[in-house]
Amino acid sequence: IVSRVVPAADLLREAQAVAGRIAANAPLAVRAVKHLVGYGEGLPVGTAVAAERLVWGVLRDTEDRIEGRLAFQEKRRPVFKGR
């Protein structure tokens, strides 16, 4: 998946910026998405969607998800703990 095309000289800087934005998210969610991308490759759409729903159910009640919602509501940066 391509989200942006940059000159070769800017590639490392841009890749590090994207990685930083990803790393700033809730660690459990980032890990889950990485797993789903690898697991879901080549799966039928229905199976992939079922896996996504299962993971969402697991993440729904985590402290990090609740912290993310509160931080958004309070207009502040979330402090994720990986729980």
N, C-alpha and C positions, 0 to 999 in steps of 0.2 A: 504494500500500500504506500503510495506516495502522497505526502501532504504538502510538500514544498520542494521546489527545485532551486538549488543555490549554486553559485560558482564553486569549483573545486577548492579554491583558497578559503572559502567560508564554511566548508562542509563540517570540519571537526567542531568549530565553535557552535554552529547550529545544532549539531547532534548532541553536544553537551548541554545546550540550553533546553532541548526537548527532554533529555534524560533528567535534567534537574526538575522540570515541571512534573514529570511522571513520579520521580522520587519524593516530591513534596506531598503526594497523596497518601491516603491511609495505607500502611504497609500490607495489611491483610487483603485489601481490595486489589492492590497492585499485584501481589503474589497470585491471587485468584484469577485475575485477567490473564496473566502470563500463562498460567496452567491451562485455562480454557482455550487460549489461542492455540497452544500446542496440541491439546487433546481434541479440539474441535475440528482440526484440519482434516478435511475429507469425510467428515461425518454427514449423514443426511441432515437437512435443516431441522427437522423435528427433534432429532436426537440431540443436536447441538443446543437448541432452545431449551429442551428439558434439562440439560446439564447447567445451562445458565440460570434457570429458575432454581435449581437445587442449590447452587452456590449463593444466589441472592438470599435464599431462605436462611442459609448458614450465617451470612454476613449481616442480615437485617438487625439482629439484636446485639451486635458487638458494641463495645464502648466507643470505638472509633466512629462508627456510623452515627451514633447519638451525638458525639462531640462535633462531627462535621455539620450536622443539622443545627446544633446550638450555635456554633461559630458563624454559620451563614446568617442565622436569625439575628445574632448580636453584631453582625458586620465586623468580624475579627478573623484573624488567621486561626485555623484549627491547630490544636496540639494533639497529634496522634500518638498513641502508645503501643500500637500493635496488639490491642486486646479487643 
